[in-house]
């Protein structure tokens, strides 16, 4: 007489990887690595944000090149008593770089200020606990 095994009948829409779950012990908490499925991961990442930033930068660069090609007529420029003639696109590009440098300096000063404040707050917190 043939030996019969207790094999469950396959359910519809089931895969061969479906394994019956055994009960978990009391107090068991899964780690963050095992929680959720791969589709539960966040849709945004640093790499994705960097890629979007590079794409936006390339589009801005293309628009800047088109602008510079269309605005090559010379204009009269006067600054701090100096005057001269230069292509309009070059004058606007230099002005934009100047504004960017000013914003960079102000932002760097603010970041330094905040870092000093955090460092003094941490030192004060460790001094008060010791």
VMD Tcl script that builds the backbone (N, CA, C; Angstrom):
set m [mol new atoms 390]
animate dup $m
set s [atomselect $m all]
$s set {name element resname resid chain x y z} {
  {N N UNK 1 A 0.840 -1.166 0.000}
  {CA C UNK 1 A 0.000 0.000 0.000}
  {C C UNK 1 A 0.889 1.234 0.000}
  {N N UNK 2 A 0.583 2.235 -0.876}
  {CA C UNK 2 A 1.428 3.417 -0.957}
  {C C UNK 2 A 1.278 4.286 0.289}
  {N N UNK 3 A 2.362 4.980 0.605}
  {CA C UNK 3 A 2.383 5.863 1.775}
  {C C UNK 3 A 1.816 7.221 1.375}
  {N N UNK 4 A 0.875 7.686 2.170}
  {CA C UNK 4 A 0.289 8.997 1.906}
  {C C UNK 4 A 0.912 10.023 2.838}
  {N N UNK 5 A 1.253 11.151 2.258}
  {CA C UNK 5 A 1.824 12.228 3.060}
  {C C UNK 5 A 0.784 13.322 3.223}
  {N N UNK 6 A 0.853 13.972 4.335}
  {CA C UNK 6 A -0.042 15.102 4.584}
  {C C UNK 6 A 0.557 16.354 3.954}
  {N N UNK 7 A 0.288 16.549 2.713}
  {CA C UNK 7 A 0.753 17.763 2.026}
  {C C UNK 7 A -0.447 18.659 1.806}
  {N N UNK 8 A -0.270 19.936 2.125}
  {CA C UNK 8 A -1.411 20.837 1.919}
  {C C UNK 8 A -1.669 21.029 0.438}
  {N N UNK 9 A -2.912 21.189 0.122}
  {CA C UNK 9 A -3.268 21.454 -1.273}
  {C C UNK 9 A -2.919 22.901 -1.579}
  {N N UNK 10 A -2.353 23.152 -2.730}
  {CA C UNK 10 A -1.963 24.531 -3.044}
  {C C UNK 10 A -3.182 25.430 -3.141}
  {N N UNK 11 A -3.017 26.609 -2.552}
  {CA C UNK 11 A -4.085 27.599 -2.622}
  {C C UNK 11 A -3.984 28.341 -3.943}
  {N N UNK 12 A -5.090 28.847 -4.438}
  {CA C UNK 12 A -4.993 29.660 -5.648}
  {C C UNK 12 A -4.183 30.929 -5.359}
  {N N UNK 13 A -3.423 31.384 -6.343}
  {CA C UNK 13 A -2.587 32.579 -6.245}
  {C C UNK 13 A -1.502 32.452 -5.186}
  {N N UNK 14 A -1.050 31.258 -4.913}
  {CA C UNK 14 A 0.025 31.092 -3.946}
  {C C UNK 14 A 1.305 30.749 -4.688}
  {N N UNK 15 A 2.419 31.083 -4.078}
  {CA C UNK 15 A 3.700 30.782 -4.702}
  {C C UNK 15 A 4.357 29.644 -3.948}
  {N N UNK 16 A 5.339 28.975 -4.552}
  {CA C UNK 16 A 6.016 27.899 -3.844}
  {C C UNK 16 A 6.814 28.401 -2.651}
  {N N UNK 17 A 7.016 29.728 -2.543}
  {CA C UNK 17 A 7.768 30.261 -1.415}
  {C C UNK 17 A 6.894 30.518 -0.195}
  {N N UNK 18 A 5.576 30.355 -0.336}
  {CA C UNK 18 A 4.697 30.547 0.809}
  {C C UNK 18 A 4.968 29.453 1.829}
  {N N UNK 19 A 5.343 29.876 3.013}
  {CA C UNK 19 A 5.645 28.936 4.086}
  {C C UNK 19 A 4.696 29.254 5.228}
  {N N UNK 20 A 4.125 28.223 5.837}
  {CA C UNK 20 A 3.252 28.522 6.959}
  {C C UNK 20 A 4.044 29.166 8.091}
  {N N UNK 21 A 3.466 30.194 8.689}
  {CA C UNK 21 A 4.140 30.925 9.756}
  {C C UNK 21 A 3.930 30.213 11.086}
  {N N UNK 22 A 5.010 30.085 11.844}
  {CA C UNK 22 A 4.885 29.528 13.187}
  {C C UNK 22 A 4.638 30.681 14.144}
  {N N UNK 23 A 4.008 30.421 15.253}
  {CA C UNK 23 A 3.730 31.508 16.191}
  {C C UNK 23 A 5.030 32.059 16.774}
  {N N UNK 24 A 5.058 33.375 16.974}
  {CA C UNK 24 A 6.236 34.028 17.521}
  {C C UNK 24 A 6.190 33.984 19.040}
  {N N UNK 25 A 7.353 33.905 19.689}
  {CA C UNK 25 A 7.359 33.871 21.157}
  {C C UNK 25 A 6.896 35.207 21.729}
  {N N UNK 26 A 6.419 35.155 22.968}
  {CA C UNK 26 A 5.963 36.376 23.634}
  {C C UNK 26 A 7.133 37.343 23.792}
  {N N UNK 27 A 6.872 38.608 23.591}
  {CA C UNK 27 A 7.891 39.629 23.750}
  {C C UNK 27 A 8.805 39.777 22.547}
  {N N UNK 28 A 8.549 39.044 21.481}
  {CA C UNK 28 A 9.393 39.134 20.289}
  {C C UNK 28 A 9.096 40.420 19.554}
  {N N UNK 29 A 10.152 41.155 19.223}
  {CA C UNK 29 A 10.000 42.377 18.437}
  {C C UNK 29 A 10.955 42.289 17.263}
  {N N UNK 30 A 10.444 42.280 16.043}
  {CA C UNK 30 A 11.345 42.186 14.894}
  {C C UNK 30 A 12.198 43.437 14.775}
  {N N UNK 31 A 13.392 43.278 14.252}
  {CA C UNK 31 A 14.275 44.425 14.050}
  {C C UNK 31 A 13.767 45.249 12.878}
  {N N UNK 32 A 14.326 46.443 12.764}
  {CA C UNK 32 A 13.895 47.327 11.688}
  {C C UNK 32 A 14.255 46.762 10.328}
  {N N UNK 33 A 15.294 45.949 10.280}
  {CA C UNK 33 A 15.727 45.391 9.005}
  {C C UNK 33 A 14.688 44.415 8.468}
  {N N UNK 34 A 14.077 43.638 9.338}
  {CA C UNK 34 A 13.147 42.614 8.872}
  {C C UNK 34 A 11.714 43.101 8.792}
  {N N UNK 35 A 11.437 44.292 9.309}
  {CA C UNK 35 A 10.056 44.766 9.270}
  {C C UNK 35 A 9.657 45.156 7.860}
  {N N UNK 36 A 8.451 44.853 7.496}
  {CA C UNK 36 A 7.887 45.282 6.231}
  {C C UNK 36 A 8.460 44.543 5.044}
  {N N UNK 37 A 7.882 44.810 3.937}
  {CA C UNK 37 A 8.337 44.186 2.706}
  {C C UNK 37 A 9.227 45.168 1.950}
  {N N UNK 38 A 9.915 44.696 0.919}
  {CA C UNK 38 A 10.762 45.615 0.150}
  {C C UNK 38 A 9.989 46.760 -0.481}
  {N N UNK 39 A 8.708 46.581 -0.677}
  {CA C UNK 39 A 7.919 47.668 -1.272}
  {C C UNK 39 A 7.580 48.737 -0.250}
  {N N UNK 40 A 7.838 48.478 1.049}
  {CA C UNK 40 A 7.568 49.472 2.081}
  {C C UNK 40 A 8.700 50.480 2.231}
  {N N UNK 41 A 9.771 50.319 1.477}
  {CA C UNK 41 A 10.897 51.234 1.582}
  {C C UNK 41 A 10.475 52.619 1.119}
  {N N UNK 42 A 11.147 53.659 1.639}
  {CA C UNK 42 A 10.796 55.007 1.178}
  {C C UNK 42 A 11.123 55.181 -0.291}
  {N N UNK 43 A 10.344 55.996 -0.950}
  {CA C UNK 43 A 10.532 56.208 -2.377}
  {C C UNK 43 A 11.665 57.182 -2.667}
  {N N UNK 44 A 12.096 57.948 -1.666}
  {CA C UNK 44 A 13.147 58.926 -1.860}
  {C C UNK 44 A 14.412 58.469 -1.160}
  {N N UNK 45 A 15.542 58.780 -1.774}
  {CA C UNK 45 A 16.831 58.481 -1.162}
  {C C UNK 45 A 17.786 59.613 -1.482}
  {N N UNK 46 A 18.937 59.607 -0.844}
  {CA C UNK 46 A 19.929 60.644 -1.117}
  {C C UNK 46 A 20.435 60.546 -2.547}
  {N N UNK 47 A 20.606 59.332 -3.005}
  {CA C UNK 47 A 21.079 59.153 -4.373}
  {C C UNK 47 A 20.041 59.672 -5.364}
  {N N UNK 48 A 18.785 59.373 -5.110}
  {CA C UNK 48 A 17.718 59.869 -5.987}
  {C C UNK 48 A 17.638 61.385 -5.966}
  {N N UNK 49 A 17.808 61.981 -4.783}
  {CA C UNK 49 A 17.785 63.439 -4.693}
  {C C UNK 49 A 18.974 64.045 -5.429}
  {N N UNK 50 A 20.133 63.399 -5.332}
  {CA C UNK 50 A 21.314 63.890 -6.057}
  {C C UNK 50 A 21.082 63.808 -7.560}
  {N N UNK 51 A 20.457 62.727 -8.007}
  {CA C UNK 51 A 20.179 62.559 -9.436}
  {C C UNK 51 A 19.232 63.651 -9.928}
  {N N UNK 52 A 18.207 63.940 -9.161}
  {CA C UNK 52 A 17.270 65.003 -9.542}
  {C C UNK 52 A 18.000 66.341 -9.578}
  {N N UNK 53 A 18.876 66.576 -8.602}
  {CA C UNK 53 A 19.648 67.813 -8.583}
  {C C UNK 53 A 20.547 67.949 -9.800}
  {N N UNK 54 A 21.191 66.854 -10.196}
  {CA C UNK 54 A 22.048 66.887 -11.385}
  {C C UNK 54 A 21.211 67.163 -12.631}
  {N N UNK 55 A 20.054 66.530 -12.734}
  {CA C UNK 55 A 19.178 66.754 -13.904}
  {C C UNK 55 A 18.720 68.204 -13.975}
  {N N UNK 56 A 18.325 68.766 -12.844}
  {CA C UNK 56 A 17.894 70.167 -12.826}
  {C C UNK 56 A 19.065 71.075 -13.194}
  {N N UNK 57 A 20.257 70.765 -12.675}
  {CA C UNK 57 A 21.438 71.553 -13.001}
  {C C UNK 57 A 21.758 71.530 -14.487}
  {N N UNK 58 A 21.631 70.374 -15.105}
  {CA C UNK 58 A 21.891 70.266 -16.544}
  {C C UNK 58 A 20.872 71.085 -17.332}
  {N N UNK 59 A 19.607 71.031 -16.935}
  {CA C UNK 59 A 18.582 71.819 -17.620}
  {C C UNK 59 A 18.845 73.318 -17.480}
  {N N UNK 60 A 19.259 73.757 -16.293}
  {CA C UNK 60 A 19.580 75.168 -16.084}
  {C C UNK 60 A 20.786 75.564 -16.931}
  {N N UNK 61 A 21.788 74.679 -17.006}
  {CA C UNK 61 A 22.970 74.962 -17.815}
  {C C UNK 61 A 22.614 75.091 -19.300}
  {N N UNK 62 A 21.750 74.217 -19.779}
  {CA C UNK 62 A 21.311 74.303 -21.179}
  {C C UNK 62 A 20.585 75.628 -21.428}
  {N N UNK 63 A 19.702 76.006 -20.495}
  {CA C UNK 63 A 18.987 77.277 -20.645}
  {C C UNK 63 A 19.963 78.451 -20.610}
  {N N UNK 64 A 21.003 78.376 -19.776}
  {CA C UNK 64 A 21.996 79.438 -19.700}
  {C C UNK 64 A 22.792 79.555 -20.999}
  {N N UNK 65 A 23.161 78.431 -21.572}
  {CA C UNK 65 A 23.896 78.456 -22.846}
  {C C UNK 65 A 23.033 79.062 -23.945}
  {N N UNK 66 A 21.768 78.675 -24.003}
  {CA C UNK 66 A 20.858 79.249 -25.008}
  {C C UNK 66 A 20.727 80.748 -24.794}
  {N N UNK 67 A 20.592 81.182 -23.557}
  {CA C UNK 67 A 20.483 82.608 -23.249}
  {C C UNK 67 A 21.732 83.358 -23.696}
  {N N UNK 68 A 22.905 82.781 -23.411}
  {CA C UNK 68 A 24.153 83.447 -23.786}
  {C C UNK 68 A 24.313 83.525 -25.303}
  {N N UNK 69 A 23.860 82.514 -26.020}
  {CA C UNK 69 A 23.970 82.520 -27.483}
  {C C UNK 69 A 23.048 83.566 -28.104}
  {N N UNK 70 A 21.914 83.846 -27.460}
  {CA C UNK 70 A 20.944 84.780 -28.020}
  {C C UNK 70 A 21.222 86.232 -27.631}
  {N N UNK 71 A 22.043 86.466 -26.608}
  {CA C UNK 71 A 22.270 87.820 -26.106}
  {C C UNK 71 A 23.750 88.185 -26.195}
  {N N UNK 72 A 24.247 88.304 -27.426}
  {CA C UNK 72 A 25.662 88.615 -27.619}
  {C C UNK 72 A 25.898 90.073 -27.986}
  {N N UNK 73 A 24.869 90.893 -28.016}
  {CA C UNK 73 A 25.055 92.306 -28.376}
  {C C UNK 73 A 25.806 93.027 -27.264}
  {N N UNK 74 A 26.756 93.875 -27.615}
  {CA C UNK 74 A 27.514 94.589 -26.577}
  {C C UNK 74 A 26.662 95.675 -25.915}
  {N N UNK 75 A 26.871 95.847 -24.617}
  {CA C UNK 75 A 26.172 96.881 -23.855}
  {C C UNK 75 A 27.216 97.691 -23.092}
  {N N UNK 76 A 26.860 98.929 -22.780}
  {CA C UNK 76 A 27.736 99.795 -21.992}
  {C C UNK 76 A 27.508 99.501 -20.516}
  {N N UNK 77 A 28.605 99.229 -19.794}
  {CA C UNK 77 A 28.518 98.883 -18.377}
  {C C UNK 77 A 29.329 99.890 -17.580}
  {N N UNK 78 A 28.732 100.397 -16.497}
  {CA C UNK 78 A 29.434 101.300 -15.594}
  {C C UNK 78 A 29.321 100.752 -14.182}
  {N N UNK 79 A 30.490 100.648 -13.490}
  {CA C UNK 79 A 30.496 100.108 -12.128}
  {C C UNK 79 A 31.639 100.754 -11.358}
  {N N UNK 80 A 31.324 101.423 -10.263}
  {CA C UNK 80 A 32.297 102.070 -9.383}
  {C C UNK 80 A 33.254 102.981 -10.158}
  {N N UNK 81 A 32.715 103.787 -11.007}
  {CA C UNK 81 A 33.513 104.742 -11.760}
  {C C UNK 81 A 34.191 104.165 -12.986}
  {N N UNK 82 A 34.125 102.858 -13.153}
  {CA C UNK 82 A 34.715 102.235 -14.337}
  {C C UNK 82 A 33.609 102.032 -15.369}
  {N N UNK 83 A 33.966 102.126 -16.617}
  {CA C UNK 83 A 32.970 101.877 -17.656}
  {C C UNK 83 A 33.631 101.113 -18.786}
  {N N UNK 84 A 32.802 100.385 -19.497}
  {CA C UNK 84 A 33.310 99.592 -20.603}
  {C C UNK 84 A 32.169 98.969 -21.367}
  {N N UNK 85 A 32.527 98.201 -22.361}
  {CA C UNK 85 A 31.530 97.542 -23.188}
  {C C UNK 85 A 31.773 96.043 -23.127}
  {N N UNK 86 A 30.692 95.283 -22.981}
  {CA C UNK 86 A 30.798 93.825 -22.904}
  {C C UNK 86 A 29.487 93.215 -23.392}
  {N N UNK 87 A 29.515 91.961 -23.827}
  {CA C UNK 87 A 28.260 91.302 -24.234}
  {C C UNK 87 A 27.276 91.221 -23.059}
  {N N UNK 88 A 26.005 91.403 -23.354}
  {CA C UNK 88 A 24.968 91.401 -22.328}
  {C C UNK 88 A 24.983 90.107 -21.518}
  {N N UNK 89 A 25.118 88.971 -22.181}
  {CA C UNK 89 A 25.086 87.689 -21.470}
  {C C UNK 89 A 26.249 87.571 -20.491}
  {N N UNK 90 A 27.423 88.075 -20.860}
  {CA C UNK 90 A 28.576 88.013 -19.973}
  {C C UNK 90 A 28.368 88.905 -18.755}
  {N N UNK 91 A 27.829 90.087 -18.964}
  {CA C UNK 91 A 27.565 91.005 -17.857}
  {C C UNK 91 A 26.577 90.379 -16.874}
  {N N UNK 92 A 25.498 89.791 -17.389}
  {CA C UNK 92 A 24.509 89.174 -16.509}
  {C C UNK 92 A 25.069 87.936 -15.811}
  {N N UNK 93 A 25.924 87.178 -16.488}
  {CA C UNK 93 A 26.539 86.007 -15.871}
  {C C UNK 93 A 27.455 86.416 -14.723}
  {N N UNK 94 A 28.257 87.474 -14.924}
  {CA C UNK 94 A 29.132 87.961 -13.860}
  {C C UNK 94 A 28.309 88.479 -12.687}
  {N N UNK 95 A 27.213 89.183 -12.962}
  {CA C UNK 95 A 26.339 89.673 -11.884}
  {C C UNK 95 A 25.726 88.509 -11.113}
  {N N UNK 96 A 25.292 87.474 -11.822}
  {CA C UNK 96 A 24.717 86.303 -11.154}
  {C C UNK 96 A 25.737 85.577 -10.293}
  {N N UNK 97 A 26.968 85.445 -10.782}
  {CA C UNK 97 A 28.014 84.800 -9.993}
  {C C UNK 97 A 28.315 85.627 -8.743}
  {N N UNK 98 A 28.303 86.955 -8.883}
  {CA C UNK 98 A 28.531 87.826 -7.725}
  {C C UNK 98 A 27.468 87.646 -6.657}
  {N N UNK 99 A 26.209 87.567 -7.078}
  {CA C UNK 99 A 25.113 87.345 -6.122}
  {C C UNK 99 A 25.259 85.974 -5.461}
  {N N UNK 100 A 25.632 84.969 -6.252}
  {CA C UNK 100 A 25.832 83.633 -5.692}
  {C C UNK 100 A 26.946 83.604 -4.660}
  {N N UNK 101 A 28.040 84.328 -4.921}
  {CA C UNK 101 A 29.143 84.373 -3.954}
  {C C UNK 101 A 28.729 85.072 -2.665}
  {N N UNK 102 A 27.959 86.140 -2.787}
  {CA C UNK 102 A 27.472 86.833 -1.585}
  {C C UNK 102 A 26.580 85.902 -0.772}
  {N N UNK 103 A 25.673 85.169 -1.428}
  {CA C UNK 103 A 24.803 84.225 -0.724}
  {C C UNK 103 A 25.625 83.113 -0.077}
  {N N UNK 104 A 26.674 82.656 -0.753}
  {CA C UNK 104 A 27.543 81.605 -0.208}
  {C C UNK 104 A 28.253 82.079 1.051}
  {N N UNK 105 A 28.755 83.302 1.035}
  {CA C UNK 105 A 29.451 83.838 2.211}
  {C C UNK 105 A 28.483 83.997 3.377}
  {N N UNK 106 A 27.311 84.568 3.129}
  {CA C UNK 106 A 26.334 84.760 4.208}
  {C C UNK 106 A 25.872 83.414 4.762}
  {N N UNK 107 A 25.599 82.444 3.889}
  {CA C UNK 107 A 25.187 81.119 4.346}
  {C C UNK 107 A 26.271 80.427 5.141}
  {N N UNK 108 A 27.522 80.553 4.722}
  {CA C UNK 108 A 28.628 79.938 5.460}
  {C C UNK 108 A 28.789 80.560 6.838}
  {N N UNK 109 A 28.645 81.875 6.927}
  {CA C UNK 109 A 28.723 82.534 8.233}
  {C C UNK 109 A 27.610 82.051 9.160}
  {N N UNK 110 A 26.398 81.891 8.625}
  {CA C UNK 110 A 25.275 81.423 9.449}
  {C C UNK 110 A 25.495 79.987 9.910}
  {N N UNK 111 A 25.999 79.128 9.045}
  {CA C UNK 111 A 26.271 77.742 9.428}
  {C C UNK 111 A 27.325 77.700 10.526}
  {N N UNK 112 A 28.382 78.505 10.376}
  {CA C UNK 112 A 29.404 78.567 11.421}
  {C C UNK 112 A 28.845 79.043 12.742}
  {N N UNK 113 A 27.960 80.037 12.694}
  {CA C UNK 113 A 27.324 80.543 13.907}
  {C C UNK 113 A 26.503 79.454 14.600}
  {N N UNK 114 A 25.719 78.715 13.829}
  {CA C UNK 114 A 24.905 77.644 14.412}
  {C C UNK 114 A 25.772 76.520 14.979}
  {N N UNK 115 A 26.871 76.177 14.311}
  {CA C UNK 115 A 27.757 75.126 14.819}
  {C C UNK 115 A 28.409 75.551 16.131}
  {N N UNK 116 A 28.821 76.814 16.232}
  {CA C UNK 116 A 29.395 77.300 17.492}
  {C C UNK 116 A 28.364 77.236 18.612}
  {N N UNK 117 A 27.123 77.606 18.302}
  {CA C UNK 117 A 26.074 77.569 19.327}
  {C C UNK 117 A 25.813 76.138 19.785}
  {N N UNK 118 A 25.764 75.191 18.856}
  {CA C UNK 118 A 25.550 73.782 19.226}
  {C C UNK 118 A 26.698 73.285 20.081}
  {N N UNK 119 A 27.941 73.641 19.707}
  {CA C UNK 119 A 29.106 73.179 20.467}
  {C C UNK 119 A 29.076 73.733 21.886}
  {N N UNK 120 A 28.745 75.022 22.062}
  {CA C UNK 120 A 28.701 75.586 23.412}
  {C C UNK 120 A 27.548 74.999 24.214}
  {N N UNK 121 A 26.418 74.717 23.568}
  {CA C UNK 121 A 25.304 74.084 24.271}
  {C C UNK 121 A 25.672 72.693 24.736}
  {N N UNK 122 A 26.376 71.925 23.890}
  {CA C UNK 122 A 26.803 70.570 24.283}
  {C C UNK 122 A 27.801 70.625 25.436}
  {N N UNK 123 A 28.742 71.579 25.364}
  {CA C UNK 123 A 29.708 71.705 26.436}
  {C C UNK 123 A 29.043 72.073 27.745}
  {N N UNK 124 A 28.047 72.952 27.673}
  {CA C UNK 124 A 27.317 73.354 28.882}
  {C C UNK 124 A 26.515 72.183 29.430}
  {N N UNK 125 A 25.941 71.357 28.533}
  {CA C UNK 125 A 25.158 70.205 28.984}
  {C C UNK 125 A 26.059 69.162 29.643}
  {N N UNK 126 A 27.234 68.907 29.079}
  {CA C UNK 126 A 28.136 67.913 29.682}
  {C C UNK 126 A 28.735 68.444 30.980}
  {N N UNK 127 A 28.957 69.750 31.092}
  {CA C UNK 127 A 29.502 70.324 32.321}
  {C C UNK 127 A 28.468 70.262 33.440}
  {N N UNK 128 A 27.197 70.417 33.103}
  {CA C UNK 128 A 26.158 70.394 34.135}
  {C C UNK 128 A 25.864 68.971 34.615}
  {N N UNK 129 A 26.130 67.959 33.798}
  {CA C UNK 129 A 25.889 66.575 34.222}
  {C C UNK 129 A 27.057 65.978 34.963}
  {N N UNK 130 A 28.233 66.576 34.825}
  {CA C UNK 130 A 29.426 66.017 35.488}
  {C C UNK 130 A 29.545 66.504 36.892}
}
mol reanalyze $m
mol bondsrecalc $m
mol representation Tube
mol addrep $m
